[in-house]
Amino acid sequence: MSGSKNQMPNTHHYHLIGIGGIGMSAIAIALLKTGNSVSGSDIGRNKEIEKLQKLGATIFYDQQKENIKQISKKYYSEKIEIVISSAIKKNNEELNYCIENKFCIRHRSEILSEIMQNYTSIGVAGTHGKTSTTTFISTLMELCTNDISSIVGGIQPIYDSNSHIKDSKFIVAEIDESDGSTKIYKSDLGIITNIDFDHCDHFKNIDETIITFKKFASNSEKLLANYDCNVIKTNLKPEFYWSIEEIENVHYSLIAKELNKHFTLADYYEMGKHIDAIKIPIPGMHNLSNISAAIAACRIYGVSFEKIKKNINFLKLPKKRFEIRGNFHNREIIDDYAHHPNEIRETIKLAKLFINKSINKRRLVVIFQPHRYSRVEKFSKEFGNELAEADVIILTKIYSAGEKNINNINSKLILDKIIKKNKIILYLKDNNEIKKEFFNITQKGDLVLNLGAGNCHQLWSILNKNILQKK
């Protein structure tokens, strides 16, 4: 690889437990593309697994110790490395067998970190906006330089994939902080979009979160960070800042002049100097901030602003980020990954750009699948406040993401907060119940915003009576 620092060993065989996950499958693709043999197991089937099979990966659709016995026989001449994520529980049969038989077991973050060292690396961390920011950097660098690889926790429209590996100088990778593994990465350019308290199953408070990001910052050769985040300004000293609010004392600024549902028109500044006006094809202030980070990263690595301006019109959001699924009986349905109160706030703000109540009676209907018991327990009040901004709210059963419900938490915690606002709100257990009541709840002209990080995005297929792919 051009600009490579070292190479991944291709005499190893990698077996990924939970290979179908959006992060794990991206790493599996990268390992295959760099000449390694790969196998993996998952209890479901999805498009990512289909792609991996076409690339030559061996897939098991269960997670039993027999899988490890089979690959041990097949790849007896290679060193076998077992790769897991924090989602794999200790009672997993495959994992237990590997522990008992002293296989080399590694966390996905270790493998991603090693892959990144083959390139000049751009690591994108932060509580919110990582997937979008990584996608924007990948897209702009691809179009402007044709010299970047990428590993992302979402599907990038430019590649229709979460992993794009080639002979390139640069790589951009999304860095997950949910389990604290952010601190192991070493980036040539580290990016932090924001720091907020989340992942209550791992972090006790914001202070623990900050410690993790400080370590990521100290491991980065250079750091680019969001000037508009007070937690960042208080705790970090990056080499570069971007902002969508300030011009003075900021290296890269995008200040919105016009904002609507089709685009954002903004003035671009470098070190307080006005460079040009630029038309962003994606609406929403949170998206403007993420795009600002992407432009800043490109400029740091010498991409001309003229090339950026020429290619920025090709930017698209990754899938499940305000993804317009279509029109269902005169109801527009949009999927979004928002599962934290602050993400919901920004997504609802964006949705309201699509509704002009002075012209029509269009309503905003929000369907929300809460994600993790610990998050609901910690943020029930905040969830209630943000969701109450919709005209109609539908709450579903909490998606556990493998978390145990120790304190008997349910969606009623959020529901009780919203009811006080005198809103139209109801609880429907899952997508199938929503389908049964859909026409009783919604009306023609509604914008239906489907929010969550679980299996809620299967609703579109269920409404359209498509064959539902298992997650």
C-alpha positions in Angstrom: 0.0 0.0 0.0 1.3 3.4 -0.8 2.3 5.3 2.3 2.0 2.1 4.4 3.9 1.8 7.6 3.6 -2.0 8.1 1.5 -4.8 6.8 -1.2 -6.9 8.4 0.1 -10.5 8.6 -1.6 -12.6 5.9 -0.5 -15.9 7.4 -3.2 -15.5 10.0 -6.8 -16.7 9.9 -9.4 -14.5 11.5 -12.6 -15.8 12.9 -15.1 -13.1 13.9 -17.9 -14.0 16.4 -20.8 -11.8 15.5 -19.5 -11.2 12.0 -22.7 -9.7 10.7 -22.6 -6.6 12.9 -22.1 -3.3 11.1 -18.7 -2.8 12.7 -17.5 -6.4 12.6 -18.4 -6.9 9.0 -16.5 -3.8 8.0 -13.4 -5.2 9.6 -14.0 -8.6 8.0 -14.1 -7.0 4.6 -10.8 -5.1 5.3 -9.1 -8.3 6.4 -10.3 -10.2 3.3 -9.2 -7.3 1.0 -5.7 -7.4 2.6 -5.2 -11.0 1.8 -6.3 -12.8 5.0 -8.5 -15.8 5.3 -11.7 -15.0 7.2 -14.5 -16.9 8.8 -17.3 -15.9 11.2 -20.5 -16.7 12.9 -23.8 -15.0 13.4 -27.3 -16.0 14.4 -28.9 -13.9 11.7 -28.5 -13.2 8.0 -28.1 -9.8 6.4 -26.7 -8.0 3.3 -23.3 -7.6 5.0 -23.0 -11.4 5.5 -23.9 -11.9 1.8 -21.2 -9.6 0.7 -18.7 -11.4 2.9 -19.6 -14.7 1.5 -19.1 -13.4 -2.1 -15.6 -12.2 -1.0 -14.7 -15.7 0.2 -15.5 -15.7 3.9 -16.7 -18.9 5.6 -20.0 -18.2 7.5 -21.6 -20.2 10.2 -25.3 -19.4 11.1 -25.0 -20.4 14.7 -22.4 -19.9 17.4 -21.3 -23.4 18.6 -18.0 -24.8 19.5 -18.2 -27.1 16.4 -17.5 -24.0 14.3 -14.1 -23.5 15.9 -13.3 -27.2 15.6 -14.0 -27.0 11.8 -11.8 -23.9 11.2 -9.0 -25.4 13.3 -8.9 -28.4 11.0 -9.2 -26.3 7.8 -6.6 -23.7 8.8 -4.3 -25.8 10.9 -1.2 -24.3 9.2 -2.2 -20.7 10.1 -2.3 -18.8 13.3 -6.0 -18.5 14.2 -7.1 -15.3 15.8 -10.6 -15.0 17.3 -12.1 -11.5 17.1 -15.0 -10.4 19.3 -16.8 -7.2 20.1 -18.1 -6.1 23.4 -21.5 -7.3 22.3 -20.4 -10.9 22.6 -21.4 -12.2 26.1 -19.3 -14.5 28.3 -21.9 -17.3 28.0 -21.3 -17.5 24.2 -20.5 -21.1 23.4 -17.9 -20.3 20.7 -16.2 -17.8 22.9 -16.1 -20.2 25.9 -14.6 -23.0 23.8 -11.9 -20.6 22.6 -11.1 -19.5 26.1 -10.9 -23.1 27.4 -8.6 -24.1 24.5 -6.4 -21.0 24.8 -7.0 -19.5 21.4 -5.7 -16.0 20.7 -8.8 -13.8 21.5 -8.7 -10.2 20.4 -11.1 -7.3 20.6 -12.3 -5.8 17.3 -10.7 -2.4 18.3 -7.3 -4.1 18.3 -7.7 -5.3 14.7 -9.1 -2.0 13.4 -6.2 -0.2 15.1 -3.7 -2.5 13.3 -5.4 -2.0 10.0 -5.2 1.8 10.4 -1.4 1.6 11.0 -1.0 0.6 7.3 -2.0 4.1 6.3 -1.9 7.7 7.1 -4.9 7.4 9.4 -7.8 9.7 10.2 -9.7 8.5 13.2 -13.2 9.9 13.8 -14.4 9.8 17.4 -17.2 11.5 19.4 -20.5 10.8 21.1 -22.6 11.8 18.1 -22.1 12.2 14.3 -19.2 9.8 13.9 -20.7 7.7 11.1 -21.8 10.8 9.1 -18.5 12.6 9.5 -16.5 9.6 8.5 -18.7 9.1 5.5 -18.4 12.8 4.5 -14.6 12.7 4.8 -14.4 9.4 2.8 -16.6 10.8 0.0 -14.8 14.1 -0.3 -11.3 12.5 -0.2 -12.4 9.9 -2.7 -13.7 12.4 -5.2 -11.0 14.9 -4.7 -7.9 12.6 -4.4 -9.0 9.0 -5.2 -6.5 8.1 -2.5 -8.5 7.0 0.6 -9.8 3.8 2.2 -12.5 3.7 4.8 -14.0 1.6 7.6 -17.3 3.0 8.9 -20.1 1.9 11.2 -22.7 2.5 8.5 -23.4 2.1 4.8 -21.7 4.8 2.7 -23.7 5.7 -0.4 -20.6 6.3 -2.5 -19.5 2.7 -2.1 -22.7 1.1 -0.9 -20.6 -0.5 1.8 -19.3 0.0 5.3 -15.7 -0.8 4.2 -13.7 0.3 1.2 -10.1 -0.9 1.1 -7.6 -0.2 -1.6 -4.0 0.7 -2.3 -4.2 4.3 -0.9 -2.2 6.6 1.3 -5.1 7.5 3.6 -7.7 5.7 5.6 -10.6 7.2 7.6 -12.1 5.0 10.3 -15.0 5.5 12.7 -13.8 5.0 16.3 -16.4 3.6 18.7 -16.3 4.9 22.3 -19.2 2.8 23.7 -17.0 0.3 25.5 -14.0 2.6 26.2 -11.8 1.1 23.5 -11.4 4.6 22.0 -8.2 5.0 24.1 -6.3 2.3 22.2 -6.3 4.0 18.8 -3.4 5.9 17.4 -4.3 8.3 14.6 -2.2 10.6 12.5 -5.2 12.9 12.6 -7.7 12.4 15.4 -11.2 14.0 15.1 -13.6 14.5 18.0 -17.1 15.6 16.9 -18.4 16.2 20.4 -18.3 14.8 23.9 -21.5 14.0 25.7 -22.6 11.5 28.4 -23.9 8.3 26.9 -23.4 4.5 27.1 -24.5 4.3 30.8 -23.8 0.6 30.7 -20.1 1.3 30.5 -19.5 4.8 31.8 -20.7 6.0 35.3 -20.6 9.7 34.4 -19.3 12.3 32.0 -16.0 12.4 33.7 -15.2 8.8 32.8 -16.2 9.6 29.2 -13.9 12.6 29.1 -10.9 10.5 30.3 -11.4 8.1 27.4 -11.5 10.9 24.8 -8.5 12.6 26.4 -6.5 9.4 25.9 -7.6 9.2 22.3 -6.5 12.9 21.9 -3.1 12.2 23.4 -2.6 9.2 21.1 -3.3 11.3 18.0 -0.4 13.0 16.2 -2.7 16.0 15.5 -6.2 16.7 16.8 -9.1 18.4 15.0 -12.1 19.1 17.3 -15.4 20.9 17.5 -15.1 24.4 18.9 -18.9 24.6 19.6 -18.7 21.8 22.2 -18.0 23.3 25.6 -16.8 20.0 27.0 -14.1 19.8 24.3 -13.0 23.5 24.9 -12.8 22.9 28.6 -10.8 19.7 28.5 -8.8 19.5 25.3 -6.2 21.6 23.5 -6.5 20.5 19.8 -4.2 21.8 17.0 -7.2 22.6 14.9 -10.8 23.7 15.6 -13.9 23.9 13.4 -17.1 25.7 14.1 -20.6 26.5 12.7 -21.1 29.3 15.3 -17.8 31.2 15.6 -15.3 32.8 13.2 -12.7 34.3 15.5 -10.0 32.0 17.0 -11.3 29.1 14.8 -9.3 27.5 12.0 -12.3 26.4 9.9 -15.8 27.9 10.0 -19.0 27.3 8.2 -21.6 29.9 9.1 -25.2 29.2 7.8 -26.8 31.9 5.8 -29.9 30.0 4.5 -31.3 26.7 5.8 -34.2 24.8 4.3 -35.2 21.2 3.7 -33.2 21.0 0.4 -29.8 22.5 1.3 -27.8 24.8 3.5 -26.1 27.9 2.1 -23.1 28.8 4.2 -20.0 31.2 4.3 -16.7 29.4 4.6 -13.8 30.9 6.6 -10.3 29.9 7.4 -8.6 31.6 10.3 -11.3 34.3 10.3 -10.8 35.1 6.6 -13.8 34.7 4.3 -13.0 32.3 1.5 -16.3 31.7 -0.3 -19.9 30.8 -0.1 -20.7 27.2 -0.4 -24.0 25.3 -1.0 -24.3 22.1 1.1 -26.7 19.5 -0.4 -27.7 18.2 3.1 -29.9 20.1 5.5 -29.7 20.3 9.3 -27.3 22.2 11.6 -25.8 19.0 13.1 -25.0 17.8 9.5 -23.5 21.2 8.8 -21.1 20.7 11.8 -20.1 17.2 10.6 -19.5 18.5 7.0 -17.4 21.3 8.5 -15.2 18.7 10.1 -14.9 16.8 6.8 -13.9 20.0 5.0 -11.4 20.8 7.7 -9.8 17.3 7.5 -9.5 17.6 3.7 -7.9 21.1 4.0 -5.4 19.8 6.7 -4.2 17.3 4.2 -3.8 19.8 1.4 -7.0 19.3 -0.7 -7.8 22.6 -2.4 -11.0 24.4 -1.5 -11.9 24.6 -5.2 -11.9 20.8 -5.4 -14.0 20.5 -2.2 -16.5 23.0 -3.5 -16.8 21.2 -6.8 -17.4 17.8 -5.3 -19.4 18.7 -2.2 -22.7 18.4 -4.2 -22.1 14.7 -4.2 -22.3 14.3 -0.5 -25.0 12.0 0.9 -25.9 10.8 4.3 -25.1 7.2 5.3 -28.1 4.9 5.5 -30.3 5.2 8.6 -29.3 8.8 8.9 -32.5 10.7 8.0 -33.0 8.1 5.3 -36.2 8.8 3.3 -37.6 5.3 2.8 -40.6 6.4 0.6 -44.2 7.2 0.5 -46.6 4.8 2.1 -50.3 5.7 1.3 -49.5 9.4 1.3 -47.4 9.2 4.5 -43.7 10.0 4.1 -41.5 7.6 6.1 -38.0 8.5 7.3 -35.6 6.3 9.2 -33.0 7.7 11.6 -30.5 6.1 14.0 -31.1 8.7 16.7 -31.2 7.0 20.1 -29.9 9.6 22.5 -32.0 12.6 23.6 -29.6 15.1 22.0 -29.7 13.2 18.7 -33.5 13.1 18.8 -33.6 16.8 19.4 -31.5 17.6 16.2 -33.3 15.0 14.1 -36.7 16.5 15.0 -35.4 20.0 14.2 -34.5 18.7 10.8 -37.8 17.0 10.3 -39.6 20.2 11.1 -37.9 21.9 8.1 -40.1 19.5 6.0 -43.3 20.7 7.6 -44.9 24.1 7.0 -47.9 24.3 9.3 -48.9 27.7 7.9 -49.5 26.1 4.5 -50.8 22.7 5.4 -51.9 20.6 8.3 -49.1 18.1 8.0 -48.2 16.4 11.3 -44.9 15.0 12.6 -45.4 11.5 13.8 -42.4 10.1 15.7 -42.0 6.3 16.3 -39.3 5.7 18.9 -37.8 2.4 19.9 -35.7 3.1 23.0 -32.3 1.4 23.0 -30.9 -0.2 26.2 -32.5 -0.2 29.7 -29.6 1.8 31.2 -30.0 4.6 28.7 -33.8 4.8 29.3 -33.3 4.8 33.1 -30.7 7.6 32.9 -32.4 9.8 30.4 -36.1 9.2 30.7 -36.8 12.9 31.4 -34.7 14.1 28.5 -36.3 11.6 26.2 -39.7 12.8 27.2 -38.8 16.5 26.6 -37.4 15.9 23.2 -40.1 13.5 21.9 -42.8 15.8 23.1 -41.8 18.2 20.3 -43.6 15.9 17.8 -47.4 16.0 17.2 -47.9 12.3 17.7 -45.6 9.9 19.5 -45.5 6.1 19.4 -43.3 4.3 21.9 -42.3 0.7 21.5 -40.7 -1.9 23.7 -37.1 -1.2 24.7 -34.5 -2.8 22.4 -32.1 -4.4 25.0 -29.0 -4.8 22.8 -28.2 -7.8 25.0 -28.4 -5.8 28.2 -30.0 -7.4 31.3 -33.0 -5.5 32.7 -31.8 -5.5 36.3 -34.0 -2.6 37.5 -37.2 -3.6 35.7 -37.1 -0.6 33.3 -39.7 -0.2 30.6 -40.9 2.4 28.1 -43.5 3.7 30.6 -40.8 5.8 32.2 -40.6 7.9 29.0 -44.4 7.7 28.3 -45.2 9.2 31.7 -43.0 12.2 31.0 -44.6 12.9 27.7 -48.2 12.5 28.9 -47.7 15.6 31.0 -47.4 17.6 27.8 -50.9 16.6 26.7 -49.6 15.0 23.5 -51.1 12.3 21.4 -49.0 9.3 22.6 -49.4 5.6 22.7 -47.4 2.4 23.4 -47.3 -0.3 20.8 -45.0 -3.2 21.5 -43.3 -3.7 18.1 -43.4 -3.2 14.4 -46.2 -5.7 13.9 -48.4 -3.9 16.3 -47.6 -0.6 14.6 -48.6 -2.1 11.3 -52.0 -3.1 12.7 -52.7 0.4 14.0 -50.9 2.4 11.4 -53.9 3.8 9.6 -55.7 4.5 12.9 -52.8 6.5 14.2 -51.6 8.3 11.1 -53.3 10.4 8.4 -52.6 11.4 4.9 -49.8 14.0 4.6 -48.0 12.9 7.9 -44.3 12.8 8.1 -43.5 9.6 10.0 -40.0 9.7 11.6 -38.9 6.3 12.7 -36.1 6.6 15.4 -33.9 4.1 17.1 -30.7 1.9 16.9 -32.4 -1.5 17.1 -34.6 -3.4 14.7 -37.1 -0.6 14.3 -36.0 0.1 10.7 -37.6 -3.1 9.5 -40.9 -1.3 9.8 -40.7 -0.2 6.1 -40.5 -3.8 4.9 -43.3 -4.9 7.2 -45.6 -2.1 6.0 -44.9 -3.0 2.4 -45.3 -6.8 3.2 -41.8 -7.5 2.0 -39.8 -10.5 3.2 -38.2 -9.3 6.4 -34.5 -9.8 6.5 -33.3 -11.0 9.9 -31.0 -8.6 11.6 
